[in-house]
């Protein structure tokens, strides 16, 4: 799932990008680090979700095609130890999903 990951010489900064095709089932992404910020884009439905530490566990920020931004309370993205999980709703069947995660 992770296509690119980097760490600086002090071992502090981590970043990874990746993509997958949704199958209508939850997806777990193993990064090897616990992200503080995640941005996920559904390219087919033009929807963006963002998750950062400090938001309530079930919350993420969702922006739809019309530009409307709301707080999604449906656990679309959860930060896990060593990566993150994406809900079945976010990983809609056949949707082309791209993501970036930072520590």
Backbone bond lengths (Angstrom), bond angles and torsions (degrees), N, CA, C in turn:
res aa  C-N    CA-C-N  psi(-1)  N-CA   C-N-CA  omega(-1)  CA-C   N-CA-C  phi
1 X - - - 1.440 - - 1.529 111.91 -
2 X 1.327 118.64 -47.66 1.463 120.21 179.80 1.522 108.56 -77.86
3 X 1.297 116.12 124.75 1.455 120.63 -177.98 1.515 112.23 -96.32
4 X 1.324 118.20 -24.59 1.443 121.06 -176.74 1.514 108.71 -151.39
5 X 1.291 117.29 129.93 1.456 121.39 176.72 1.517 108.32 -138.82
6 X 1.321 116.92 145.87 1.459 120.61 -178.99 1.517 110.15 -142.48
7 X 1.310 115.36 155.17 1.459 122.27 177.62 1.520 106.66 -144.32
8 X 1.355 117.76 137.80 1.455 118.56 179.83 1.522 110.67 -75.76
9 X 1.328 117.08 175.66 1.462 121.52 -175.20 1.523 113.04 -62.78
10 X 1.335 117.53 -23.79 1.462 121.12 177.06 1.523 111.63 -86.70
11 X 1.317 117.00 -4.39 1.461 120.54 -179.87 1.511 113.15 74.88
12 X 1.330 118.40 24.15 1.456 121.43 -173.65 1.521 113.03 -100.27
13 X 1.306 118.42 -47.74 1.460 121.47 -172.52 1.528 110.43 -90.63
14 X 1.296 115.63 128.65 1.456 121.10 176.47 1.525 109.07 -126.41
15 X 1.341 116.37 141.57 1.454 122.14 177.52 1.513 107.23 -149.06
16 X 1.319 115.66 141.03 1.462 120.01 176.67 1.522 109.04 -145.06
17 X 1.318 116.23 148.82 1.460 122.20 174.53 1.520 108.37 -128.61
18 X 1.297 116.21 159.81 1.445 119.35 177.77 1.511 112.03 -173.20
19 X 1.302 115.73 -178.56 1.459 120.88 178.66 1.521 108.55 -156.58
20 X 1.317 115.00 161.08 1.459 121.30 174.58 1.518 108.76 -160.94
21 X 1.298 116.17 162.47 1.457 122.01 174.28 1.519 107.33 -99.76
22 X 1.316 116.80 123.54 1.458 121.41 -178.42 1.524 111.71 -62.58
23 X 1.321 114.12 147.17 1.462 120.22 178.26 1.525 110.76 -125.06
24 X 1.342 116.63 12.04 1.457 120.26 -179.07 1.515 112.89 75.67
25 X 1.337 116.62 16.36 1.463 122.12 178.71 1.525 108.42 -128.31
26 X 1.323 116.78 154.06 1.462 121.47 177.99 1.532 109.97 -59.19
27 X 1.336 115.36 148.78 1.462 121.70 -178.45 1.523 108.66 -127.18
28 X 1.331 117.26 133.48 1.456 122.54 173.57 1.520 108.06 -105.89
29 X 1.344 116.78 131.42 1.457 121.86 179.76 1.524 108.02 -114.96
30 X 1.327 116.58 118.90 1.459 122.36 179.08 1.522 108.65 -93.79
31 X 1.332 116.38 120.41 1.453 120.98 -177.71 1.525 113.50 -106.54
32 X 1.324 116.37 -22.39 1.450 119.44 -172.65 1.517 112.23 85.20
33 X 1.334 116.95 1.34 1.461 123.34 173.24 1.519 108.21 -150.05
34 X 1.321 116.54 160.72 1.464 120.94 178.52 1.524 108.44 -95.24
35 X 1.325 117.98 114.54 1.466 120.47 -175.48 1.529 112.86 -73.56
36 X 1.314 114.95 152.67 1.474 121.75 173.54 1.530 110.51 -102.30
37 X 1.338 116.47 -22.36 1.467 121.68 -179.14 1.526 108.66 -142.34
38 X 1.332 115.91 134.11 1.461 122.58 177.87 1.526 108.06 -134.71
39 X 1.308 116.67 134.56 1.468 121.45 173.22 1.520 107.01 -125.21
40 X 1.327 115.21 128.50 1.463 121.90 -179.08 1.523 108.59 -124.17
41 X 1.322 116.24 133.75 1.460 121.44 179.91 1.527 109.34 -122.39
42 X 1.320 115.83 125.39 1.460 122.71 170.81 1.524 105.02 -90.36
43 X 1.324 116.38 101.36 1.465 120.74 -174.71 1.519 113.01 -66.60
44 X 1.311 118.03 -30.26 1.458 121.12 -177.56 1.527 112.21 -74.77
45 X 1.327 116.47 -41.83 1.467 120.97 -177.55 1.524 112.96 -99.68
46 X 1.330 116.88 2.03 1.464 124.82 178.50 1.536 110.86 49.70
47 X 1.326 114.47 57.80 1.464 122.02 177.26 1.522 107.49 -125.75
48 X 1.330 115.97 137.18 1.457 121.81 178.78 1.517 109.36 -119.45
49 X 1.321 116.60 135.74 1.461 122.53 172.78 1.517 107.75 -119.59
50 X 1.334 116.53 142.08 1.455 121.59 175.47 1.518 109.06 -131.40
51 X 1.318 115.85 139.29 1.461 121.83 179.73 1.519 107.42 -133.83
52 X 1.334 117.06 134.00 1.438 120.70 174.92 1.513 109.74 -140.01
53 X 1.313 115.27 154.78 1.454 118.69 179.21 1.519 108.12 -60.11
54 X 1.291 115.93 144.58 1.457 121.48 -177.53 1.514 112.32 106.15
55 X 1.339 117.70 -25.98 1.460 120.28 174.02 1.527 108.54 -74.37
56 X 1.307 116.85 151.53 1.464 120.22 174.44 1.525 108.86 -54.77
57 X 1.322 116.23 148.50 1.474 121.56 -173.91 1.526 113.35 -51.32
58 X 1.335 118.39 -38.55 1.465 121.37 -176.64 1.527 113.12 -87.45
59 X 1.329 118.07 -7.17 1.461 121.00 -171.82 1.523 113.88 -96.51
60 X 1.333 115.34 146.32 1.457 123.74 168.19 1.529 106.56 -146.98
61 X 1.314 116.34 163.79 1.461 121.29 179.31 1.524 107.43 -97.03
62 X 1.334 116.37 126.48 1.469 122.36 -175.70 1.523 109.80 -118.39
63 X 1.336 116.08 130.99 1.462 121.47 176.30 1.526 107.43 -122.82
64 X 1.332 116.48 127.21 1.462 121.77 -178.49 1.527 110.58 -101.64
65 X 1.327 116.50 174.38 1.455 123.70 -175.38 1.524 113.23 -49.89
66 X 1.315 117.69 -41.55 1.463 121.59 -177.54 1.525 112.28 -71.70
67 X 1.332 117.48 -5.88 1.454 120.86 179.71 1.513 113.68 92.86
68 X 1.321 117.62 1.26 1.457 121.84 179.19 1.519 109.57 -72.42
69 X 1.325 116.22 128.48 1.460 121.89 178.99 1.518 108.97 -111.71
70 X 1.342 116.00 131.16 1.455 121.74 179.71 1.523 109.47 -138.12
71 X 1.325 115.48 166.66 1.454 120.50 170.90 1.518 107.17 -91.63
72 X 1.324 116.29 117.18 1.457 122.69 177.70 1.524 107.04 -87.02
73 X 1.316 117.23 120.18 1.465 121.57 -176.97 1.528 112.20 -101.79
74 X 1.331 117.30 17.29 1.460 121.17 -174.00 1.515 115.83 -98.20
75 X 1.331 118.14 22.55 1.476 122.07 179.76 1.522 112.05 55.08
76 X 1.340 117.05 42.14 1.461 121.07 179.56 1.530 111.22 -60.78
77 X 1.344 116.05 -39.04 1.460 122.06 178.55 1.525 107.63 -130.28
78 X 1.304 117.28 131.28 1.460 120.99 172.63 1.524 108.68 -123.93
79 X 1.321 115.44 136.23 1.460 121.37 177.57 1.523 107.64 -85.02
80 X 1.320 115.73 126.39 1.455 122.55 -179.08 1.531 109.31 -114.15
81 X 1.314 116.50 165.25 1.452 121.23 174.14 1.524 107.69 -68.46
82 X 1.321 117.22 110.94 1.463 120.93 179.60 1.513 115.44 92.27
83 X 1.334 117.93 6.39 1.462 119.77 178.92 1.507 112.55 169.30
84 X 1.332 116.72 -147.63 1.461 121.01 179.21 1.521 109.42 -152.95
85 X 1.333 114.93 164.45 1.463 121.83 177.97 1.518 109.23 -123.44
86 X 1.327 115.08 147.77 1.455 123.27 179.46 1.525 107.53 -118.65
87 X 1.328 116.53 134.48 1.468 120.66 -177.95 1.527 111.79 -70.18
88 X 1.317 115.55 161.56 1.464 121.42 176.87 1.525 110.69 -62.41
89 X 1.321 117.35 -33.86 1.468 121.63 179.01 1.521 110.57 -64.44
90 X 1.331 117.18 -45.13 1.462 120.54 179.52 1.534 109.87 -67.01
91 X 1.312 117.53 -40.43 1.474 122.12 -178.17 1.532 110.24 -87.42
92 X 1.315 115.85 54.94 1.461 121.90 -177.26 1.530 111.06 -55.81
93 X 1.303 115.45 149.53 1.457 122.29 -177.42 1.528 111.17 -54.66
94 X 1.320 115.89 127.21 1.468 125.69 176.85 1.523 114.71 70.16
95 X 1.329 118.79 3.81 1.468 120.59 179.51 1.526 109.30 -73.97
96 X 1.330 116.53 137.90 1.454 122.23 175.95 1.524 107.84 -86.74
97 X 1.335 117.20 112.42 1.457 122.74 -174.30 1.526 109.37 -111.35
98 X 1.328 117.25 129.66 1.466 122.82 173.02 1.520 108.24 -120.73
99 X 1.332 117.03 151.51 1.458 119.84 -176.40 1.517 111.64 -150.08
100 X 1.331 114.46 159.47 1.470 122.76 172.95 1.525 106.38 -139.27
101 X 1.336 116.41 142.52 1.467 121.67 179.83 1.520 109.04 -136.84
102 X 1.338 115.90 139.45 1.463 122.55 179.53 1.513 110.14 -128.72
103 X 1.331 114.51 150.22 1.458 120.44 171.10 1.509 107.28 -103.73
